[in-house]
Every structure is written in C-alpha cells, then in structure tokens.
Amino acid sequence: MTAKTLSEPAVFTTLRNLLHKESAPGILLFFAAVAAMAVANSPLAGAYRAFLDIPIVVQVAELAIAKPLLLWINDGLMAVFFFVVGLELKRELVEGELSSLRQAFLPVAAAIGGIAGPALIYAAMNADDPVALRGWAIPSATDIAFALGVLALLGERVPRGLKIFLLTVAIVDDIGAILIIALFYSAAPAPITLAIAAAALGLLIIFNRTGVQRLSPYLLVGLVLWVAVLKSGVHATLAGVLLALTIPLRTPGPREASPARRLEADLHGPIAFGVLPLFAFANAGVSFDGMQLADLTHPIPLGITAGLFLGKQVGVMLVSVPLVLAGLARLPSGTSWTAFYGAAVITGIGFTMSLFIGSLAFKEEFVAQLPVDERVGILLGSALSAIAGYLILLLALRRSTRA
C-alpha cells in the first residue's frame, strides 16, 4: 500500500488548515449567521423557532432554573464567553497592552470615542420613542472574532502594531459593553441572591489572595456565583467576568502555566468554534417574510446601521486624529493614516456583542411594540463595515508595498 493511499483525504487536510487560520473564527461566525437566516426563511422556520423554544429545567432540591434553549445559550454559554473575555482582560491589564498607560492611551481613547459616537447617532434618530431608545447601546461594541478575521484575510501585510491597536480597542469595547449591561440592562437586584453572589465573590478573592492554585475551588464557587447573579436580576454573563478576574495569572514556579493561562488556552477553541457560532445561529435568524424597503429606513435599524458604519469610524477618528496631531499619542508602528482609517471602519463590525445587547434591550415584553427587527440593522451595519474596512486596508497596504 502506497503512502498516498494511507494519507488522509484532501478535504480533511484543507479543513484542518482552515481551522488553524486566524480568520477561521470570523468565517465560521459568518456561515453560522447565514445558516440561521437561511433556515429562518425556509420551510424549516417553524422547526427552528421550536428548537430555540425547547424548555430546559435544571433543579436541585427547591432551587430550579427553567429557561428555553435560547436563553440557556444567551445566559449560560455566553457567560463562558465573557469568562474568557475576562481572562484576556486580566492578562492585558497585568502584562499586556493595557498595562502601560503610554501604550494603552490611544486605543483606550479611540474605543471611548467609538462607543460614544454610535450611541449618540442612534439616540438622536430614536429620541422620540422611549421603547426604541432602549437600543442605544446596540451599535457601540466591536466583534473581536470578525474584526480580527477581516485583518487575517489580508495576511502578513497588516502591520503588527495595527493588529494590536484593533485588538485593544475591541477589548476596551468589551469592557464598555460589560459596564453598560451591568448599569442599564440588568433588573433591580434581589437582595438575598445578591448577598449570596457577593459572598461567593468574596470567597473567590480570598482564594486568590491566599495563593490557591487549583482550579476546582474557583470553578465550584464560580458556579454558585453564576446561579446567584442569574437569580439576583443582574445579568448572568457578568458572573463570568468576575470569576475570571479572580483566577490566578501567575504561579509561584516559573515553569508552570498559571490557571488563568491554562483556562484561556483550553477554552479558546470551544468558544471560537462552538459557543460563538451557536450563539450566532440562535440569534441571527432574521425572517425577511413581508419585509419592505421602508423597514430598513425605520429609525431602529437605520440608527443601528448608521451607528455601526458611521458612528464607530467617526468616533474613533475624531478622538484619535487630534491626539496624534498634538503629539499626545502616536499611530501604531508601520501604519499609515489610510490603514488606520481602515481599522477604524472595521471597528463597526458589531455582530456578536450587538446581537447580545439587542437581545437584552428588546426583551420579549418589548418585541410586540417593535415594528421592525433590530437585527437587520446589526447585520447590515456590520457587513458594510467589514467590506469597506477590508477594501480601504487593501488599498492602503498595496500603496505601502509599492512605496
């Protein structure tokens, strides 16, 4: 038998190579969203909705958590996603791009502008509708996987400094989204369960301060924290971030990987190739049945589209340009103004975080009052930002290659 016969099929080799590319998570998110829209506009639409409405009950003694599958994905699996975001955030704050004020100044300032710009545009377009105004934060976040996926499509030509800038902006955006969720999209907290959550968090901090390195105590108390936060009225995904911030990043021995690093490495694949595509499939199923062109010009989807595509880039540039021209900050190394502008446009890819905030802003009790589906604006604004940002960066990188 020849070596060629023993070799794996070409399709498996191609698939394995694709999964190792930086662009793979973004591509998978794209296909998950397309699949959701295809199913939602096919004869399988009823089965799709029924699948997401499957009731799942977890009960221990008198404590019961009963939710449809969609909310288990949004409240449960997304808490794991935010847990990984928290691990990344802690690493960046302790020893990464956010550990130095000089390095972090430009991306942090740009991210703040990129949060404020879309929110102001959306609020201005929906100021006379109190229900619609609940969605002001939907266009304010950047999807890390999609944004880095667009950069990865351009290959090694993208300056490393620009990649770090965009990654840092996206992380700061996530911090902003976490604060927004905690302050504006959580119900009035229940005192007893909030006290239990506080006690669990205090115990996690004690574990950290006393040098506990085993993961099992953190994860066990973290589960209690998640249930308590879920029952308290504060959004459960915040428990993931709080738990992550207590996981030790450093170890007594230099050769041993810390619990935080091990978890971040172990969970990266399941999150990128499991949780986020499943979230996209569950939340991007927009039905176009009966939709008209006028629906796209309604202030809700139009405000989201304008916020993502225009508000993000305008907010980032209005803050960044004066800082650089005044000598208070510097462009990322190896980056031209055109390439920097392309990155600013790419920050308008909201997708995952925008869908998530949209699901919080327009919960079931508000859906009947909405004349349109806000997800249309998210998909359109994110798509425009991805395409335009890619083309601008491609032009900038070609110019730099010729120079």
MOKA-V319659 format. One record per pair of residues at least 6 apart in sequence whose C-alpha atoms are under 8 Angstrom apart, sorted by the first residue. I is the first residue (numbers start at 0). J is the second residue. Records with the same first field share a line. If there is no record, write none. Layout:
BEGIN
I: J, J
END
This chain:
BEGIN
17: 23
18: 24
20: 151
21: 147, 148, 151
22: 144, 145, 147, 148, 149, 150, 151, 152
23: 148
24: 144, 145, 148, 271, 272
25: 144, 145, 146, 147, 148, 149
26: 145, 148
27: 272, 276
28: 145, 275, 276, 279
31: 276, 277, 279, 280
32: 276, 279, 280, 283, 284
33: 283
34: 280
35: 279, 280, 281, 282, 283, 284, 285
36: 283, 284, 285, 286
37: 284
38: 44, 47, 284
39: 45, 47, 284, 285, 286
40: 285, 286, 287, 288
50: 68
51: 67, 68, 69, 281
52: 67, 68, 69
53: 67, 68
54: 65, 66, 67, 68
55: 65, 66, 67, 68
56: 63, 64, 65, 66
57: 63, 64, 65
58: 64
69: 281
72: 277, 278, 281
73: 278, 355
74: 229, 234, 235, 236
75: 235, 236
76: 274
77: 236, 274, 278
78: 235, 236, 237, 238, 239, 240
79: 236, 239, 270
80: 239, 270, 274, 275
81: 236, 237, 239, 240
82: 236, 238, 239, 240, 241, 242, 243
83: 239, 240, 243, 263, 266, 267
84: 170, 173, 240
85: 239, 240, 241, 242, 243, 244
86: 240, 243, 244, 246, 259, 260, 263
87: 263
88: 170
89: 243, 244, 248
90: 248
91: 97, 98
92: 98
96: 102, 103, 163, 167
97: 103, 167
101: 328
103: 167
104: 328
105: 319, 322, 328, 329
106: 164, 165, 167, 168
107: 167, 168, 171
108: 318, 319
109: 168, 314, 315, 316, 318, 319
110: 168, 169, 171, 172, 315
111: 171, 172, 314, 315
112: 311, 314, 315, 316, 317, 318
113: 139, 310, 311, 312, 313, 314, 315, 346
114: 138, 139, 140, 172, 175, 311, 314
115: 139, 314
116: 139, 306, 310, 311, 313, 314
117: 136, 138, 139, 303, 305, 306, 307, 309, 310, 311, 314
118: 135, 136, 137, 138, 139, 306, 310
119: 135
120: 302, 305, 306, 310
121: 132, 134, 135, 138, 298, 299, 302, 303, 305, 306
122: 132, 135, 302
124: 298, 299, 302
125: 131, 132, 298, 299, 302
126: 132
130: 365, 368, 369
131: 299, 369
133: 360, 361
134: 299, 356, 357, 360, 361
136: 179, 353, 356
137: 303, 352, 353, 354, 356, 357, 360
138: 303, 304, 306, 307, 347, 349, 353, 377
139: 172, 176, 306, 307, 311, 349, 353
140: 169, 172, 173, 175, 176, 346, 347, 349, 352, 353
141: 169, 172, 173, 346, 347, 348, 349, 350, 352, 353
142: 169, 346, 348, 349, 350, 351, 352
143: 166, 169, 170
144: 271
145: 348, 350
146: 165, 345, 346, 348, 385
147: 162, 165, 166
149: 345, 385, 389
150: 157, 162, 389
153: 389, 393
156: 396
157: 396
158: 332, 333, 334
159: 332, 333
160: 331, 332, 333, 334
161: 331, 332, 333, 334, 339, 342
164: 331
165: 342, 346
168: 346
169: 346
176: 352
177: 237
180: 234, 356
181: 233, 234, 237
184: 234, 359, 360
185: 232, 233, 234
186: 232, 233, 234
187: 232, 233
188: 231, 232, 233
189: 230, 231, 232
190: 231
191: 231
192: 227, 228, 230, 231
193: 227, 228, 231
195: 224, 227
196: 223, 224, 225, 227, 228
199: 220, 221, 223, 224
200: 221, 224, 241, 242
202: 220
203: 217, 220, 221, 242, 245
204: 245
206: 217
207: 245, 246, 247
210: 247
212: 247, 250, 257, 258
213: 258
214: 258
217: 242, 246
221: 238, 239, 242
224: 238
225: 235, 236, 238, 239
226: 235
228: 234, 235, 237, 238
229: 235
243: 259
246: 258, 259
247: 257, 258, 259
248: 257, 258, 259, 260
249: 256, 257, 258, 259
250: 256, 257
275: 351
278: 351
279: 351
282: 354
283: 354, 374
285: 372, 374, 375
294: 300, 371
295: 301, 375, 376
297: 371
299: 371, 373, 376
300: 371, 372, 373, 374, 375, 376, 377
301: 376
302: 376
303: 373, 376, 377, 380
304: 376, 377, 379, 380, 381
305: 380
306: 347, 380
307: 346, 347, 348, 349, 377, 380, 381, 384
308: 344, 347, 348, 380, 381, 383, 384
309: 344, 347
310: 347
311: 343, 344, 346, 347
312: 340, 343, 344, 345, 346, 347
315: 343
316: 340, 343
322: 328, 329
323: 329, 330
330: 336, 339
335: 395
337: 391, 392, 395
338: 391, 392, 395, 396
340: 391
341: 387, 388, 389, 390, 391, 392
342: 388, 392
343: 388
344: 384, 385, 387, 388
345: 384, 385, 387, 388, 389
346: 384
347: 380, 381, 384, 385
348: 380, 381, 382, 384, 385
349: 377, 380, 381
350: 377, 378, 381
353: 377
354: 374, 377
357: 373, 374
END
